[in-house]
Amino acid sequence: MCDIEGDFMKKWMQKTLVITVALLTFGLITPNHEIWDSLENNHSNNGSQGSNVESNNTELSSTIVEDSFSKVESIDTPDLEPILVAAKEQSYIKFGSRIAPVISDEFEQRIYPKLEEVLDLTLSRLDNDSFKYVAISNQPSGEYNEKIFNISDGTSGKDLIRFHVRTEKRPQEGYYYNFHYHTSEDNFISHHSLGDIYWSKNTPPKWLS
């Protein structure tokens, strides 16, 4: 009996509310407006709707986060390996058969790892599209000239970084090979040393020999 009376009172109050709102709004909100459906279902569905909304929001957030991670993981990182291999090849071409056997151990242990770091740092600044067109020169200079190889932008042809080795004669000590590089950032003016390798007191052979 109490339930019947309670339901009757709720329906009566809802109808009274409808009439009152209709009068106050001059009939702009009609009794069959969707707002009444919301009011009518509000109490019965309030608890379940709240939990559903929270659940949906949680699922949506999880989906967005997962999508974000998958997009980050799917981005291809530039592959430096071909350039590093070519850099070593050009170095040994320049050394030639007379110099390479004498300095190769020190070059591998002390110079080449630093050269790798510089290449990695320089090329990692490029975006993927620019990296696709990076080129390495394949003509080390001979005689006593310094050039080992250059890394350039393949589209413009402009050098990004130049790797050199200079033959230096130091009083009372003999001859050293100074490995270094120059960058386009200062128009190749600064001399950035990678390290020195001692030859001997005797005049070294020419490059490529």
Helices and strands as residue ranges (DSSP letters): H 2-24, H 34-74, H 81-106, I 107-111, H 112-123, H 128-131, E 134-136, E 147-153, E 159-170, E 174-183, G 184-186, E 192-198
